[in-house]
Amino acid sequence: MRRFGDARDWFFRKRFGLFIHWGLYALHGWHEQEQWRRRVPAVEYQNLREQWNPTAFDPEEWLDLAEEVGMEYLVFTTKHHDGFCLWDTKLTDYNTMHTPYGRDIVGMLAEACHRRDFPLGLYYSIVDWHHPNYPNQGRHHELPRPKPGDQPDWDAYMDFLRGQVRELCTNYGPIHAFWWDMNVPEHGDPSVNAMIRELQPAAVINNRGFDEGDFGTPERESGTEGDPAQPFDRPTEACQSVGVESWGYREDEDYYTDRHLQRSMTRYLARGANYLLNVGPTAQGLIPTRARAVLRRLGDWYARVREALVDVEPCSHLTDNRDVLLTRRGNTLYVHLVGDPVCDAVKLKPLAIEPKSAIMLNTGEPVQWAVDLLPSEHESQRPCLRLKRLPVSEQATTVLVAKLEFVHLPPGEAGGGEQQSDIRQS
Ligand code: GLC
């Protein structure tokens, strides 16, 4: 995979991040796009700011939880589509300073992150349902028409946006990511990212802004299509929320299963992508109890299997079994059982070499193996490496990961051919 070769390379070492969607929409706890999806009149929505007073917000608690779960960076919504700003911006008074709370949330969060060297990324929505110059005209994720009193003017809006980006990239110390969202007009302008790069050289920039940026951003399962054996060909960060319906706080949220999240995470991390997992704090500033429980269980699994997902090379091409994904570090091979296991064994054809040891990372228990000819392989007459008696029923809600150590694990090559002979026993 291409590296950047500069301060942005932190992104390849820290692979699992916490995404946080927080704003006025947490007050009703329905969805972060409540204003648009429930057709709330702008004036009514804006009045929510009079109730914005998240007295229980403690950035240290968010970071403690992130660290406990094994997350290594944070991306935070400074301004979502509703246009409400969570920092002390001088460019609109639709911000957290002009509320009963009256404190600079981005500032508080940035200070807490800097105290523990925790990289902070900033999310910024280009579409804006509040700013009078943003040309809302009913495209997807836009209000159907300008609000009374609006003066749609793209150039004026871009001046405002640049000014805000400059504030965010100047007033809060080192920023490690700039996370654009919803460039609805699909406007191109490389000078905006150029400004971020000048002000914040360690910041990776995503591809949802005004140019291609540094990395792709598949959402939920959208990036798991295609050949699962192929690593991503550009830096990638998948994003996913713990809840099915919403990114912002949703009181009546339906949460993903542990196994779904483990699979989703494996399908991205094992192919070289980062994983950004989102929660939506309540209007008080607390991460909801059920979301915390989901994260903690995922963190428990991740702590056990992390070595198979970080600092490894994707190498699923070593087998033609598409129910598993493979990663390796030198002569250590990791077998991720991402498919739904139909039996208690995994065949790793055409691999046919014996490991010197094998354990199940999830439990630390030894794994049994054999390299032999199976009745079902009578046509090829080729023995293959098989892991057997795996605890698939006992651990039915878990993505199991086996760790195999070899004396020499050859490179092999996607698509078979000459070089594959060395992964078979002679
Ligand atoms: C989707 C949602 C948006 C959210 C984003 C995060 O685009 O519509 O609300 O902020 O995902 O990637």
Boltz pocket constraint, residues with backbone or C-beta under 6 A from the ligand:
constraints:
  - pocket:
      binder: B
      contacts: [[A, 21], [A, 32], [A, 33], [A, 181], [A, 219], [A, 239], [A, 247]]
      max_distance: 6.0
